């Protein structure tokens, strides 16, 4: 994602790939299948979220930091923290999208 800062479409793909990889990390085949099935819809949501969030250049770095924290928690095998951080991330985006509607 950091390498795609200047290319919005690469950024969308990197963001989607991150979320799909989180699903793969669970080793929960039902979740993996669900995410694969919803990938197009998730991609659309990510594209809209990034359009809204990245009107402020600081938000791009904040989003990267959120993803990095989630990744680090998963890499450290701290599932409770990863779950908490992912929940915060999704709630924050949901709130931002609702407030912009």
N, C-alpha and C positions, 0 to 999 in steps of 0.2 A: 504494500500500500504506500509506503514511503517513497518508493521509486516511481509511483504513478501520480505524484502530486500535480504535475503540470498537464496531465492527460486525463480529462474527466471520464472517458470511456474505460480506459485502463483502470482507473480508480474504482469505477463501479464493479468491474470484473474482479479486481483484487478484493474488494469488500465482500462480494458474493462468495468468492472462494474461501475467504476467512470463515464466514458463517457455515459454509458447507463442511469445511475441515473441522470446525468445532463439533458438528454433528457426527462426523466420522470418528472423532476422538472418543465419543461416548461408547462406541462399539455396540450401540443399540440399533439393531437392524431396522426396527420399526421407525425410529427417529430418522435414520439415514434415508430410508425409502420415502418418508414423508417430506423431508427437506428436498430430495431430488424431484419429487412430484411438484412441489411448490416453488421450485427454483425460478421459474419465469416470473411468478408473482413477487417473489422476494426481490428479484433483480429490479423490477419496476418500483417497488417500495424503496429500495436503496437509492435508485436514481433520483426519485422525488425528494428523499430525505437529504441527499447530498446537495441537491439544488438549493434547498432551504437552508441547510446548515452552513454551507460554504460561502454564503454571501459575505460572511465575516471570515477573513483569512485565518484568524486565531482558532476558529472552530475546526478547521481541517486538522490542526495539530492536536486539539483536544480529542477529536475522534480517533486519531492515531494512538494517542495515549491510552484511551479507553480500551481499544483493541489490544494494545501491548500488555496492559494489566491483566486482561482476560487470558491472553496467551501465556503470560508468566505464571498465572495461577494454575492453568492446566499443565504446563511443563513441570511445575513443582508438585503436581498431583494433589493440589489443594482443591478438591471438588467443592467444598462448601464456599470457599472464597470465589471460585470461578462461577458458581451458580449465582452468588450474590452480585458479583460484578456484571454478569450478563443480564440479570434481572434489572439492575440499575440502568444499564445501557439501553435496554429495550424500553423501559419506562420513561427515560429521559427523551428518547426519540419520539415515542408515542405522544408525550405531553407537548413537545415542540410542534409536532405536526398538527395536533388538535388546536393549538393556540394560533397557528397560522391560517387555519381554515375559516 
